[in-house]
Amino acid sequence: MSEEKPVLSRIEDGVCWITLNRPAKLNTIVPEMLDLMSEALDRAEVDGTVRCVAITGAGDRAFCAGADVSFLSTLSVEDAKAFSRRGHRTFLKILRIPKPVVAAVNGYALGGGCELAVACDIRIASEKARFGQTEINLGLIPGWGGTQLLPKIVGTAKAKELILMGATLNANEALQAGIVSKVVTADKFSDEVKAAVGILANGPRIAIAEAKKLINAGLSLEAGLASEAESFGRLFATADMKEGVAAFAGKRKPVFKNNEVRAA
């Protein structure tokens, strides 16, 4: 796959395949990608031939390693809040589309990539997959729903471990935590994903839609997401966020000083 278009979509046998297509950048997300995913989801929702959606990453290294840190480093506080809300709008479409969405996690699912996977209905992982809410290492918090959705899946204690400590889980640890429903070997990964989406695409469409709606009805996300965006944006005024990004760029361990205002 070329990198000319950062998100690819195609419809095949009742399945809308959405592929994050920046393999050289570990499929990290820039704003255009959120819009392209959103547009693909809108098309999938109204297309009567689409019965299931599958989201994956190009290449064999990453599903999605989160937001592009070089882009994050350019944001003001208000820009950061807007970027958080932009992600919310796209990921809420995953939650609300009346069709099942499968995350085919073929490698790193870190930061926003983990949030993207968690927003999906079913997550199938290659044995090479790695999961983590690693934003804390940049002096940040999850900004696309992680503080609200992850605790509902893994429980409050495990969510705090992942978010507050920036811990990462291998595929089997993610299975034990309840993040994924199945782990398969790399050589069988593609076949397993195709089998799963085939079952969903050929299942009872209305029943699946109703079941998804009922399961997700208890999420009550809006208030939590609004607070998350505010907090995410405020962190762009801290020196620790600047230090986290600088350390990332310099391939060193960050030294956080917990200053309230970003250093000049």
C-alpha positions in Angstrom: 0.0 0.0 0.0 1.3 3.4 -0.8 1.2 6.3 1.6 -0.4 8.7 -0.8 -3.7 8.5 1.0 -3.4 8.0 4.8 -6.7 6.2 5.2 -8.0 3.6 2.7 -11.4 2.1 2.5 -13.0 -0.6 0.4 -16.2 -2.7 0.5 -15.9 -6.4 0.0 -18.5 -9.1 0.7 -20.6 -6.9 2.9 -17.6 -5.6 4.9 -16.2 -2.0 4.8 -12.5 -2.3 5.4 -10.9 0.8 6.8 -7.1 0.8 6.8 -4.8 3.4 8.4 -2.2 3.8 5.8 1.0 5.5 7.2 3.1 2.3 7.9 6.4 4.2 7.9 5.0 6.3 10.7 3.4 3.3 12.5 0.0 4.6 11.3 0.1 7.5 13.7 -2.9 9.8 13.3 -3.0 13.3 11.9 -6.3 15.3 11.6 -7.0 14.4 8.0 -7.1 10.7 9.0 -9.9 11.4 11.6 -11.9 13.1 8.8 -11.3 10.2 6.4 -12.3 7.6 8.9 -15.4 9.7 9.8 -16.3 9.9 6.1 -15.8 6.1 5.6 -18.0 5.4 8.6 -20.7 7.7 7.3 -20.6 5.9 3.9 -20.7 2.5 5.6 -23.7 3.5 7.8 -25.9 4.4 4.8 -24.7 1.7 2.4 -27.2 -1.1 2.6 -24.6 -3.6 1.3 -22.3 -3.0 4.3 -23.1 -5.3 7.2 -19.9 -5.0 9.2 -16.9 -2.6 9.5 -13.3 -3.7 10.0 -10.5 -1.3 11.0 -6.8 -2.2 10.7 -3.4 -0.7 10.1 -1.2 -1.0 7.0 2.0 -3.0 7.3 2.9 -5.6 9.9 4.3 -3.3 12.7 1.4 -1.3 13.9 -2.4 -1.0 14.1 -1.9 2.6 15.2 0.7 4.1 17.5 -1.5 7.0 18.5 -1.5 10.6 17.4 1.5 12.0 15.5 3.6 13.5 18.2 5.3 16.0 15.8 1.8 17.4 15.1 0.8 17.5 18.8 3.9 19.6 19.5 2.5 22.4 17.3 -0.8 22.7 19.1 -2.0 25.5 21.4 -4.4 24.9 24.3 -7.5 25.7 22.2 -6.1 23.7 19.2 -5.6 20.7 21.5 -9.1 20.9 22.8 -10.4 21.0 19.2 -8.2 18.0 18.3 -9.6 16.0 21.2 -13.2 16.8 20.2 -12.4 15.9 16.6 -11.3 12.5 17.7 -14.4 12.2 19.9 -16.7 12.9 17.0 -15.0 10.2 14.9 -14.8 7.5 17.6 -18.4 8.2 18.7 -19.4 7.2 15.1 -17.8 3.8 15.8 -19.8 3.4 18.9 -23.1 4.6 17.4 -23.0 3.1 13.9 -25.7 0.3 14.0 -23.3 -2.2 12.5 -20.6 -4.1 14.3 -17.0 -2.8 14.1 -14.0 -5.1 14.4 -10.5 -3.8 15.3 -7.9 -6.1 13.6 -4.9 -5.2 15.8 -1.8 -6.4 13.9 0.9 -4.6 15.9 1.3 -1.6 18.2 -2.0 -0.1 19.5 -0.7 2.8 21.7 -2.2 6.0 22.9 -4.9 7.0 20.5 -4.5 3.7 18.7 -5.5 1.9 21.9 -8.5 4.3 22.2 -9.4 3.5 18.6 -9.3 -0.2 19.2 -11.3 0.1 22.5 -14.0 2.1 20.7 -14.6 -0.9 18.4 -17.0 -3.7 19.3 -14.7 -6.6 18.9 -10.9 -6.7 19.0 -8.9 -9.5 17.5 -5.1 -9.3 18.1 -2.1 -10.8 16.4 0.4 -12.3 18.9 2.6 -9.4 17.9 0.1 -6.8 19.2 1.0 -4.4 22.0 -1.5 -2.2 23.8 -1.0 0.8 26.0 -2.3 4.2 27.1 1.1 5.8 27.0 0.1 9.5 26.9 1.4 10.0 30.4 4.9 9.6 29.1 4.3 12.8 27.1 2.9 14.6 30.1 -0.6 14.1 28.8 -3.7 12.0 29.3 -5.8 10.0 26.8 -7.7 12.5 24.7 -10.0 10.4 22.5 -12.1 8.6 25.1 -9.6 6.4 27.0 -10.4 7.9 30.4 -14.1 7.0 29.9 -14.1 3.8 27.8 -11.1 1.8 29.1 -12.3 1.6 32.8 -15.6 0.2 31.5 -13.7 -2.6 29.8 -10.8 -3.5 32.2 -12.1 -2.0 35.4 -11.0 1.1 37.3 -7.9 -0.4 38.9 -6.4 -1.8 35.7 -7.4 1.4 33.8 -5.5 3.5 36.3 -2.5 1.3 36.1 -2.4 1.7 32.3 -3.2 5.4 32.2 -1.3 6.7 35.2 1.8 4.5 34.8 1.8 4.3 31.0 2.1 0.5 31.2 1.9 -1.6 28.0 0.5 -5.1 27.6 1.4 -7.8 25.2 -1.3 -9.6 23.3 -1.9 -12.3 25.9 -1.9 -9.8 28.8 -4.5 -7.7 26.8 -6.6 -10.9 26.5 -6.4 -11.5 30.2 -7.4 -7.9 30.9 -10.4 -8.2 28.6 -9.2 -5.7 26.0 -9.2 -8.2 23.2 -11.4 -11.2 22.6 -8.9 -13.4 20.8 -5.2 -13.7 20.1 -4.0 -15.6 17.1 -0.6 -16.3 15.6 0.6 -13.9 12.9 0.3 -16.4 10.2 -3.4 -17.1 11.0 -4.3 -13.5 11.8 -5.7 -12.5 8.4 -7.8 -15.7 8.1 -9.2 -15.3 11.7 -10.2 -11.7 11.1 -11.9 -12.6 7.8 -13.8 -15.4 9.6 -15.0 -13.1 12.3 -16.2 -10.3 10.0 -17.8 -13.0 7.8 -19.9 -14.2 10.8 -20.9 -10.7 11.6 -21.7 -9.7 8.0 -23.9 -12.7 7.6 -25.6 -12.5 11.0 -29.0 -11.0 11.8 -28.5 -7.4 11.0 -31.3 -5.9 13.0 -30.6 -8.1 16.1 -26.9 -7.2 16.0 -27.8 -3.5 15.7 -30.2 -3.6 18.6 -27.8 -5.6 20.8 -25.0 -3.1 20.1 -27.3 -0.2 20.9 -28.4 -1.7 24.2 -24.9 -2.6 25.3 -23.6 0.8 24.5 -26.6 2.7 25.9 -25.1 2.7 29.4 -21.9 4.5 28.4 -23.1 8.1 29.0 -20.0 9.5 27.3 -20.8 13.1 26.5 -20.1 14.7 29.9 -17.0 12.6 30.4 -15.7 13.4 27.0 -16.3 17.1 27.4 -14.3 17.1 30.6 -11.6 15.0 28.9 -11.2 17.5 26.1 -10.8 20.3 28.6 -8.2 18.5 30.6 -6.3 17.3 27.4 -6.2 20.9 26.1 -5.0 22.4 29.5 -2.1 20.1 29.5 -0.7 21.8 26.5 0.1 24.8 28.8 2.4 22.7 31.0 6.2 22.5 30.8 5.9 18.7 31.3 4.1 18.3 28.0 6.9 20.2 26.3 9.5 18.1 28.0 7.6 14.9 27.1 7.6 15.8 23.4 11.2 16.9 23.5 12.3 13.7 25.2 10.4 11.7 22.6 12.1 13.5 19.8 15.5 13.1 21.4 15.0 9.4 22.2 15.6 9.9 25.9 13.7 9.4 29.1 11.6 12.5 30.0 12.3 14.4 33.3 9.1 15.8 34.5 9.1 18.8 36.9 5.3 19.1 37.1 5.3 22.8 36.4 1.9 24.3 35.8 2.9 26.6 33.0 4.8 25.7 29.9 8.4 26.9 29.9 9.2 29.5 27.3 
